[in-house]
Amino acid sequence: ALNEFNWAFIAQKTQSIYYEQMTLKYAPYCRSVGPLQGAPLAAELLGPHREAMGVLEGNILVSRGLAILKQLKLLSSSLGSDGVLTWMGSEIGQVDSMDMRNLDARIAYGLSDSTGLKYKHLTAFNACLNRAQAALKWCSSPSHTMLHIDEEKKVVVYARSDCVFAFNFHPADGQTDLKVSVPSSASVAADICIALDSEELRFGGVAGATCKGAFTGGALVLSLPPRSAAVLASAKAKQSLASDVLFKADVDEIVAKLVGA
């Protein structure tokens, strides 16, 4: 009878109640750990390939996972309400399940501190995303305006505040010179340009694959590589980011500054 009152037994019996009370009842589960084991999205995208996360590795599934996680980070930050609540560890690509009822539960922050692992790219992107939002203040706008959506091409473009957010979710096809009509209700500057690009090398992007955007002839003209996302803002707004030392730093400098903060 005493064996039935150990920690593992209590955790197993209360787990479903725990998830229901935390409104996580229908959250994804980690198949590799066992039934009713909650896990971050990175567990599905990066977990099976954790041994190939070195910066010198060329695993295409790791690149896919990093790209999707960056896209979803920007999507949730720009399309939500006036704030964003994220799970601890999601900013570094935490792949292991977390049981907060267990006092020994730990976030593997050391993974992102290593300059030899690709977790640092997610850390750098998340830090620059937060700095961009603080400077450009898109969360201060109560709503967004949908500019373009194409199910077949898997492209989504919308405006919020004075920014434009562009996503290409297609796994293989890039978009070149995609013209997006801009209604008068959307506040888009004539000198709009790329302020944040998920395909920057410091964010783990592909060399030579960068997002481009300009306002020409009353339309927004975009070039988006596969699985990419970008924030566009006026040249003046982008200039406000230039004074942020961390935002302009390379990936290893960003990690060093965050560790020392």
C-alpha positions as CSV (number, residue, x, y, z in Angstrom):
1,A,0.0,0.0,0.0
2,L,2.9,2.4,0.8
3,N,4.1,2.0,-2.8
4,E,0.9,3.6,-4.1
5,F,1.6,6.8,-2.2
6,N,4.9,7.7,-3.9
7,W,5.4,10.8,-6.0
8,A,5.1,9.0,-9.3
9,F,1.7,7.5,-8.4
10,I,0.3,10.8,-7.2
11,A,1.6,12.6,-10.3
12,Q,0.0,10.0,-12.6
13,K,-3.4,10.2,-10.9
14,T,-3.5,14.0,-10.8
15,Q,-2.0,14.8,-14.2
16,S,-5.2,15.0,-16.2
17,I,-6.8,17.2,-13.5
18,Y,-3.7,19.4,-13.5
19,Y,-3.9,20.0,-17.3
20,E,-7.6,20.7,-17.2
21,Q,-7.3,23.3,-14.5
22,M,-4.4,25.0,-16.3
23,T,-6.5,25.0,-19.5
24,L,-3.9,22.7,-21.1
25,K,-6.3,19.8,-21.5
26,Y,-6.0,19.8,-25.3
27,A,-2.4,20.9,-25.5
28,P,0.0,18.6,-27.5
29,Y,1.4,15.7,-25.8
30,C,4.9,14.3,-26.1
31,R,4.6,10.8,-27.7
32,S,8.1,9.8,-26.7
33,V,7.6,10.3,-23.0
34,G,4.3,8.7,-22.5
35,P,0.5,9.4,-22.4
36,L,-0.6,12.7,-20.8
37,Q,2.9,14.1,-20.9
38,G,2.8,17.7,-21.9
39,A,5.6,19.0,-24.1
40,P,6.6,22.2,-25.9
41,L,6.3,22.4,-29.6
42,A,10.1,22.2,-29.9
43,A,9.8,18.6,-28.6
44,E,8.1,17.6,-31.8
45,L,10.2,19.8,-34.1
46,L,13.7,19.5,-32.6
47,G,13.5,16.8,-30.0
48,P,14.2,13.8,-32.4
49,H,17.1,15.7,-33.8
50,R,18.7,17.1,-30.6
51,E,22.0,15.3,-31.5
52,A,22.2,17.3,-34.7
53,M,21.9,20.8,-33.2
54,G,25.5,21.7,-33.6
55,V,26.2,24.8,-35.6
56,L,28.3,22.8,-38.1
57,E,25.5,20.3,-38.7
58,G,23.5,20.6,-41.8
59,N,20.4,18.6,-40.8
60,I,17.4,19.9,-42.9
61,L,14.9,18.8,-40.3
62,V,16.7,21.0,-37.7
63,S,16.5,24.0,-40.1
64,R,12.8,23.3,-40.6
65,G,12.2,23.2,-36.9
66,L,14.1,26.4,-36.3
67,A,12.2,28.2,-39.1
68,I,8.8,27.1,-38.0
69,L,9.5,28.1,-34.3
70,K,10.6,31.6,-35.4
71,Q,7.5,32.0,-37.6
72,L,5.2,31.0,-34.8
73,K,7.0,33.3,-32.3
74,L,6.4,36.3,-34.6
75,L,2.9,35.2,-35.4
76,S,1.9,35.0,-31.8
77,S,3.6,38.3,-30.9
78,S,2.0,40.3,-33.7
79,L,-1.4,38.8,-34.0
80,G,-2.4,38.5,-30.4
81,S,-3.8,41.1,-28.0
82,D,-1.8,43.8,-26.2
83,G,0.6,41.4,-24.7
84,V,2.1,37.9,-25.1
85,L,2.5,35.2,-22.5
86,T,5.0,32.4,-23.3
87,W,6.2,29.3,-21.6
88,M,9.6,29.5,-19.9
89,G,12.1,27.8,-22.2
90,S,10.2,28.4,-25.4
91,E,12.6,31.2,-26.2
92,I,15.5,28.8,-26.4
93,G,13.7,25.8,-28.0
94,Q,13.3,23.8,-24.8
95,V,12.7,20.2,-26.0
96,D,12.1,18.3,-22.8
97,S,8.8,18.0,-21.0
98,M,8.3,20.1,-17.9
99,D,6.3,19.0,-14.8
100,M,6.0,22.1,-12.6
101,R,4.7,20.0,-9.7
102,N,8.2,18.5,-9.5
103,L,10.6,20.7,-7.6
104,D,13.5,19.3,-9.6
105,A,12.1,20.6,-12.9
106,R,14.6,22.7,-14.7
107,I,14.8,24.8,-17.9
108,A,17.9,23.9,-19.9
109,Y,19.1,27.5,-20.3
110,G,22.6,26.2,-20.7
111,L,21.8,25.0,-24.2
112,S,21.3,28.5,-25.5
113,D,24.4,29.7,-23.7
114,S,26.6,27.4,-25.8
115,T,27.9,29.1,-28.9
116,G,28.4,25.7,-30.6
117,L,24.6,24.8,-30.6
118,K,21.8,26.2,-32.7
119,Y,19.6,26.9,-29.7
120,K,21.5,30.2,-29.6
121,H,19.7,31.3,-32.9
122,L,16.3,31.0,-31.3
123,T,17.5,32.9,-28.3
124,A,18.9,35.7,-30.5
125,F,15.7,35.9,-32.5
126,N,13.4,36.0,-29.5
127,A,15.5,38.8,-27.9
128,C,15.5,40.9,-31.1
129,L,11.8,40.2,-31.5
130,N,11.1,41.6,-28.0
131,R,13.3,44.6,-28.7
132,A,11.5,45.3,-32.0
133,Q,8.1,45.1,-30.4
134,A,9.1,47.4,-27.6
135,A,10.5,50.0,-30.1
136,L,7.8,49.7,-32.8
137,K,4.9,49.2,-30.4
138,W,2.7,47.1,-32.6
139,C,0.9,45.7,-29.6
140,S,-0.5,49.1,-28.8
141,S,-2.8,48.8,-31.8
142,P,-6.1,47.0,-30.8
143,S,-6.5,45.3,-34.2
144,H,-4.9,44.2,-37.4
145,T,-5.8,44.6,-41.1
146,M,-5.5,41.6,-43.4
147,L,-3.7,42.6,-46.6
148,H,-3.2,39.3,-48.3
149,I,-3.8,35.6,-47.7
150,D,-3.2,32.7,-50.2
151,E,-4.0,29.2,-49.0
152,E,-2.2,27.6,-52.0
153,K,1.0,29.6,-51.7
154,K,0.7,29.6,-47.9
155,V,1.4,33.3,-47.7
156,V,-0.1,35.6,-45.1
157,V,0.4,39.4,-44.9
158,Y,-1.3,41.8,-42.5
159,A,-0.8,45.2,-41.0
160,R,-0.9,46.3,-37.4
161,S,-0.1,49.7,-36.0
162,D,2.5,51.1,-38.5
163,C,4.0,47.7,-39.2
164,V,3.4,45.0,-41.8
165,F,4.0,41.4,-41.0
166,A,4.7,38.9,-43.9
167,F,4.8,35.1,-43.7
168,N,5.6,32.4,-46.2
169,F,4.8,29.1,-44.7
170,H,5.5,27.1,-47.8
171,P,8.2,24.5,-47.2
172,A,9.8,24.8,-50.7
173,D,8.5,27.7,-52.8
174,G,9.7,31.2,-52.3
175,Q,7.8,34.3,-53.4
176,T,9.5,36.8,-55.6
177,D,8.0,40.3,-56.3
178,L,4.7,39.4,-54.7
179,K,2.4,42.4,-55.1
180,V,0.1,43.1,-52.1
181,S,-2.6,45.8,-52.4
182,V,-2.7,48.1,-49.5
183,P,-6.1,49.7,-48.5
184,S,-6.3,53.3,-47.4
185,S,-7.4,52.0,-43.9
186,A,-3.9,50.5,-43.4
187,S,-1.1,52.8,-42.2
188,V,1.8,51.9,-44.5
189,A,4.7,54.3,-44.9
190,A,6.0,55.0,-48.4
191,D,9.6,54.3,-47.3
192,I,8.7,51.0,-45.6
193,C,11.5,48.5,-45.4
194,I,12.5,45.3,-43.6
195,A,13.0,45.8,-39.9
196,L,13.3,42.2,-38.7
197,D,14.0,39.2,-40.9
198,S,13.8,35.6,-39.6
199,E,16.3,34.5,-42.3
200,E,19.2,36.5,-41.0
201,L,22.2,34.3,-40.5
202,R,22.4,35.3,-36.8
203,F,18.9,33.8,-36.5
204,G,19.9,30.5,-38.2
205,G,18.7,31.5,-41.6
206,V,19.9,30.3,-45.0
207,A,22.8,32.2,-46.6
208,G,21.5,34.3,-49.5
209,A,17.9,33.8,-48.6
210,T,16.6,37.1,-47.2
211,C,13.3,38.8,-47.1
212,K,12.8,42.0,-49.1
213,G,10.0,44.6,-49.2
214,A,9.2,48.0,-50.7
215,F,6.2,50.2,-51.4
216,T,6.0,50.8,-55.1
217,G,3.1,52.1,-57.2
218,G,0.6,51.9,-54.5
219,A,1.3,48.3,-53.7
220,L,3.6,46.5,-51.4
221,V,6.2,44.3,-53.3
222,L,7.6,41.4,-51.2
223,S,10.2,38.7,-51.7
224,L,9.9,35.9,-49.2
225,P,12.0,32.7,-49.0
226,P,10.4,29.4,-48.0
227,R,9.4,29.3,-44.3
228,S,10.3,32.9,-43.6
229,A,8.8,35.8,-41.8
230,A,9.5,39.5,-41.7
231,V,8.5,42.7,-40.0
232,L,8.4,45.8,-42.2
233,A,8.4,49.3,-40.8
234,S,9.1,52.9,-41.9
235,A,12.8,53.9,-42.3
236,K,12.4,56.2,-39.4
237,A,11.0,53.5,-37.2
238,K,13.8,51.1,-38.2
239,Q,16.3,53.8,-37.3
240,S,15.0,53.8,-33.8
241,L,16.3,50.2,-33.6
242,A,19.8,51.2,-34.7
243,S,20.6,52.7,-31.3
244,D,19.9,49.3,-29.6
245,V,23.3,47.6,-29.3
246,L,21.8,44.2,-28.7
247,F,19.5,44.4,-31.7
248,K,22.4,45.1,-34.0
249,A,24.8,42.5,-32.5
250,D,25.7,39.2,-34.0
251,V,24.4,36.0,-32.4
252,D,27.3,35.2,-30.1
253,E,27.4,38.8,-28.8
254,I,23.7,38.7,-28.1
255,V,24.1,35.4,-26.1
256,A,27.0,36.9,-24.2
257,K,25.0,40.1,-23.3
258,L,22.0,38.0,-22.2
259,V,24.1,35.7,-20.1
260,G,25.8,38.7,-18.5
261,A,22.6,40.6,-17.9
